[in-house]
Amino acid sequence: GKPRPGILRTTVFKRNVEANYRLKMKNSRYVLSEVDKKFPTLPFTLAHFEDERGARMGVTECVSHGLLTPYPVLHEQKSAKV
């Protein structure tokens, strides 16, 4: 089958090391500094952060300015073979 993006929210992201932007929100700066320390080039999930709710808020600003790349959740049809 052919995988298509689903309706579930993305929780896996990767740092775009070429992009630079001065973030405004405190949560966004926290998320980006933690990502740079722990996962500079590897994909990571929001579950790795202590404050997952604050991380979710910070990730939105980082994604909108191109600092993080989201990995979309893909789905197959129910009867399709993988």
NUNU-275548 format. One record per residue (C-alpha): residue in one letter; y negated, z negated, x negated; residue number from 1. Coordinates in Angstrom, 2 decimals. Example, Ala and Ser with C-alpha at 12.3 -4.5 7.8 and 13.67 -1.06 7.14 Angstrom:
2
- res;Y;Z;X;n
- A;4.50;-7.80;-12.30;1
- S;1.06;-7.14;-13.67;2
***
This chain:
82
- res;Y;Z;X;n
- G;0.00;0.00;0.00;1
- K;-3.64;0.01;-0.82;2
- P;-5.40;-3.36;-1.32;3
- R;-8.72;-3.79;0.47;4
- P;-11.37;-6.53;0.22;5
- G;-10.78;-9.28;2.75;6
- I;-12.99;-11.61;4.72;7
- L;-12.27;-14.69;2.60;8
- R;-14.97;-16.07;0.31;9
- T;-14.62;-15.31;-3.41;10
- T;-13.94;-18.34;-5.61;11
- V;-13.12;-16.59;-8.91;12
- F;-15.98;-15.48;-11.17;13
- K;-16.55;-14.26;-14.71;14
- R;-19.62;-14.62;-16.93;15
- N;-21.57;-11.43;-17.67;16
- V;-22.54;-12.19;-21.28;17
- E;-24.99;-9.27;-21.60;18
- A;-27.22;-10.52;-18.77;19
- N;-30.00;-13.07;-19.26;20
- Y;-32.23;-14.61;-16.61;21
- R;-34.19;-17.84;-16.33;22
- L;-32.69;-19.64;-13.33;23
- K;-34.86;-21.67;-10.95;24
- M;-32.42;-24.04;-9.21;25
- K;-31.04;-27.08;-11.02;26
- N;-27.53;-26.40;-9.67;27
- S;-27.64;-22.84;-11.01;28
- R;-28.64;-24.00;-14.49;29
- Y;-25.85;-26.60;-14.43;30
- V;-23.23;-24.03;-13.40;31
- L;-24.33;-21.53;-16.05;32
- S;-24.35;-24.14;-18.84;33
- E;-20.87;-25.35;-17.87;34
- V;-19.58;-21.78;-17.75;35
- D;-21.07;-21.03;-21.17;36
- K;-19.41;-24.16;-22.62;37
- K;-15.97;-23.98;-21.01;38
- F;-15.37;-20.33;-19.99;39
- P;-17.63;-18.03;-22.04;40
- T;-15.51;-14.89;-21.53;41
- L;-12.68;-16.00;-19.21;42
- P;-12.59;-15.94;-15.40;43
- F;-12.90;-19.34;-13.71;44
- T;-12.73;-20.84;-10.22;45
- L;-15.15;-23.16;-8.46;46
- A;-12.45;-25.85;-8.43;47
- H;-13.07;-26.45;-12.16;48
- F;-16.42;-28.12;-11.41;49
- E;-16.82;-31.81;-10.55;50
- D;-19.34;-31.08;-7.79;51
- E;-17.79;-28.06;-6.09;52
- R;-20.41;-27.96;-3.33;53
- G;-23.29;-27.89;-5.84;54
- A;-21.45;-25.31;-7.92;55
- R;-21.11;-23.05;-4.87;56
- M;-24.88;-23.22;-4.34;57
- G;-25.58;-22.50;-8.01;58
- V;-23.16;-19.59;-8.18;59
- T;-25.05;-17.71;-5.45;60
- E;-28.22;-17.50;-7.56;61
- C;-26.23;-16.55;-10.67;62
- V;-24.41;-13.75;-8.81;63
- S;-27.63;-12.42;-7.24;64
- H;-29.22;-12.07;-10.70;65
- G;-26.12;-10.54;-12.31;66
- L;-25.18;-13.47;-14.56;67
- L;-21.75;-13.90;-12.93;68
- T;-19.38;-11.22;-11.66;69
- P;-17.32;-12.14;-8.58;70
- Y;-13.67;-11.15;-8.26;71
- P;-13.12;-10.14;-4.60;72
- V;-10.14;-11.36;-2.58;73
- L;-7.90;-8.35;-1.84;74
- H;-5.48;-8.03;1.08;75
- E;-2.59;-5.72;1.97;76
- Q;-1.56;-4.67;5.45;77
- K;1.06;-6.99;6.90;78
- S;3.83;-4.38;7.03;79
- A;2.98;-2.67;3.71;80
- K;5.11;-3.00;0.60;81
- V;3.41;-4.31;-2.51;82
***
